[in-house]
Amino acid sequence: MIPPTATLTSYALVMARNVVISGGGTGIGLATAQLFAADGDQVLLLGRRAEVLERAGVPGALTCAADLSRPRAVRGVERFVAAEFGTVDVLIHSAGGAGHLEPEVDSDEPLDVVLHSWTLNFGLNTLTAALLTEALKDRLADPGGRVLFISSIAAFRGSGSVAYAGSKAALHPYAHALARQLGPRGITVNVVAPGYVEDTEFFGGAMDEARRERLVAETSTGRAATPGDVAATLHWLASHAAGHITSQIIQVNGGAERGH
Ligand SMILES: NC(=O)c1ccc[n+]([C@@H]2O[C@H](COP(=O)([O-])OP(=O)(O)OC[C@H]3O[C@@H](n4cnc5c(N)ncnc54)[C@H](OP(=O)(O)O)[C@@H]3O)[C@@H](O)[C@H]2O)c1
């Protein structure tokens, strides 16, 4: 309840939350950061490229460049969070991708290519989320903390790169186990699984018009998702209103997983 003597401004200051967003410099993570920052929340953007984080232009945001698939780098983030935030109210894992912008393996051995693809995707999508969560989970606000992962329609259908799909699917049981573990502290853990989202770096410029049309045609809504569609779902799951929703995987894909 708002104390009768408090102004709305001071109430907003009291309620400002500390929000950590991996992959916060681009795409879905950036749209999400903008949404929380508009609420007056204090946002920390994480990603490997410092210049991308600095250019993101999220009002008042802190930035910390780190490769979150590396334990030592994640420990560095943990120290940064301890010094700047102390407590984390909302932890959002948007770091990831299918590796379209990553270096390719140089080998004639097909199994080397398989090894590279699975290792790369596991690092990008599973380890980034697991390492950062494990490093920060004791700092989550209790009660009221929120952990949010981003999976993919690929985890349900095995579409696209199967290594990518598998590395996203691995987040589902992790989220369920964490929800059980953190529930007694009043913390919820959920997963948002988007379909095709436009205006991100995900496809690395590799999206041709025919593929785009095919992906849009799979939806019942007749359109691609925007980063804002996914951000709004994350924002709602982080709200007080969603306090009894935990261990869920929410699909944001315009019905594409069901098909026509
Ligand atoms: N776009 C889609 O259609 C779609 C669909 C389903 C799911 N998703 C998922 O949505 C999430 C956000 O992707 P997006 O679409 O917004 O694409 P994006 O613009 O490429 O965002 C991915 C972000 O992750 C960061 N990142 C990647 N590896 C990292 C690492 N090892 N350590 C720290 N940061 C790392 C990237 O920054 P740096 O390169 O600077 O590190 C980038 O900012 C991803 O998990 C993706 O798999 C996307």
The ligand as an ORCA input file, in Angstrom:
! r2SCAN-3c Opt
* xyz 0 1
  N      15.395    -13.938    -32.540
  C      14.675    -15.075    -32.505
  O      13.982    -15.400    -33.478
  C      14.707    -15.952    -31.266
  C      13.764    -16.993    -31.187
  C      13.757    -17.811    -30.055
  C      14.670    -17.593    -29.043
  N      15.589    -16.588    -29.150
  C      16.525    -16.403    -28.041
  O      16.351    -15.109    -27.519
  C      17.545    -14.704    -26.836
  C      17.910    -13.299    -27.288
  O      18.292    -13.368    -28.651
  P      17.956    -12.218    -29.706
  O      16.987    -12.781    -30.670
  O      17.638    -10.953    -29.012
  O      19.344    -12.141    -30.488
  P      20.628    -11.228    -30.277
  O      20.304     -9.841    -30.660
  O      21.735    -11.931    -31.005
  O      20.919    -11.276    -28.708
  C      21.752    -12.223    -28.082
  C      22.625    -11.509    -27.070
  O      23.363    -12.475    -26.324
  C      24.671    -11.965    -26.091
  N      25.553    -13.117    -25.872
  C      25.734    -14.171    -26.699
  N      26.648    -15.013    -26.192
  C      27.053    -14.482    -25.010
  C      28.007    -14.880    -24.013
  N      28.738    -16.004    -24.159
  N      28.164    -14.106    -22.922
  C      27.442    -12.962    -22.788
  N      26.538    -12.538    -23.685
  C      26.346    -13.287    -24.785
  C      24.991    -11.174    -27.367
  O      25.953    -10.149    -27.148
  P      27.532    -10.394    -27.405
  O      27.653    -11.043    -28.758
  O      28.112     -9.024    -27.325
  O      27.988    -11.266    -26.306
  C      23.643    -10.567    -27.711
  O      23.494     -9.298    -27.107
  C      18.593    -15.762    -27.185
  O      18.729    -16.635    -26.088
  C      17.989    -16.481    -28.368
  O      18.455    -17.812    -28.474
  C      15.619    -15.761    -30.233
*
